[in-house]
Amino acid sequence: AQGAVAVAAASAMSFVSPALVRPDNIVAVAIGWLVVLTAINALGVRAAGGFSVVTVMIKLLPLLAVVWIFGERGAIGGAFEPLAPAPINLTNLAAATALTFFAFTGFEAATTPVDKVRDPERTLPRALIGGVTFTVLLYLVAGTAIQMLLPADVVSVSPAPFADALTSRFGSGAAAFAALTIAVAAVGCLNGLILATGELGYSMALRGDMPKAMGWTRGVNTPVVSQAVGSAVSALVLLANNSKATASLYTFIILLGTASVVIVYLAATLGAWMHSPRLRQRSILALALLFIAFATYGIGMEPVMWSLVLLAIGIAIRWIMHRLDSQAGSSPAVAET
């Protein structure tokens, strides 16, 4: 997920400054953002959180502007573009589900901060339910508005449809503004992912699932080593797929990120199934399992295989760490005998 958002940030910057960010250095710019934002997160959760708040406020501007244009056109009785006809079949629906699902993954990251959330029993449910609901509604309205404001053939080939919609109403200067806000949005998302990844690695290190070095912190329990390792892995994934074209790279990394997090959702759903004996609860969980299977089908074989390779590496690391811990724990007893 970090890799996909880093590529998105670099790609959006190419519209703001085509001379500095070119297709041949997209990966380099993406890795540069990984380095910069990892440094911000190393300053502490307040710095990372404050940065995220600012980027979210900026991110909302083009979305709300498009919704405003949509409402304005409807208020004056203007004509809307018809929705593009598209064949509805299992393959297309599954692919669209996998790509769309990526936009809503990561909500579970709200649970990752270790001892850094005030009143977590109230704060976390509000953040999860309220945040996801607001995001779904805003994206649904803004996404539908784009499709009804612009012709289908324009949306299908446009690298920045929100910029096109703003330009059609406010002039060419709005395109640069929209591209800048899109870049800021991607940077803000990447900042949040680095925060969540660092906290997750830190938590796993405390449980002995990862090397103890991942639990090293500075300041107020800021897991700088875990943050650096997470960003380094993202950079390696980008470099390993550097030969792909920008669009193909972005799509592949999105699908890889979705495939990886689907495994987490599958494990959580199965865990909930074991602790939910009631028929009503299991009926809801059965729907979740069907959705996970459908999304996995839409993701495709290559990203799924990559995610399984990463999962296998993680399991191997966990086994090695627990093996080393058990040997270290038995050493004193062996010495005494």
C-alpha angles and dihedrals in degrees: 000000000000090000093051094050092045089055089047091053092049092046092051090050089056088067092049094047113011091173094059101035113047131168090257094058101038092110092048091052091046091053089047090058090049089056095046095048093044087057090052091050089050087065090067143271093287092058093046093044094048091049090051093051091054094047092048091053090051092044092057094058100078092039092053090042091056091047088051092052090048092051092043092054091048092048093056093044096251122166122260127212116252116249112261114262111239131174110253109216135142095262096049093043092049093049092048090048092053094049094044092045090062090067090060100041118103099051088117088065087085088076096053104080109104113224092334103105121087115226093355094184089068103023099053098050090047092049094047100044098032095042096048093045092050092046095049093049094045095047092045093053096040094045092049090047091055092052092049096043098050131046114260093241090055094049093047094058101029117110090201113025093170089057090049092051092050091046091054089058108028104025136251094309089068091064093066090045092051093047090050093050091048090053090048090049092053091046090051092049091050090051091055092047092052089051092050094044092050092050092047093052090046091052091049091050090054089055093048095249092117133034114289090241087071087066094058111120141180130206113353098001094299106169098217096164093051090048092051093048092050092050091046091054090050090051091050091052090052093049091047089058098037092119092068120095115256095257092045092046092051093048093046094049091047091053091045091052091048093048091051096050092044087066089057091050090048092053091047092049093049090048091051089048091057091051097041111072096166119105094229092053094047091048089059091045090050089057089050091053091050091051091049090051091048093048090049090053090052093049093064136223102284098055091042092053091048090051091050090052090052090046091051090051089051093049090049091051091048092050092049093048094050090045092053092046092051091050091048091050093052096046097087092051091051091050093052093052 
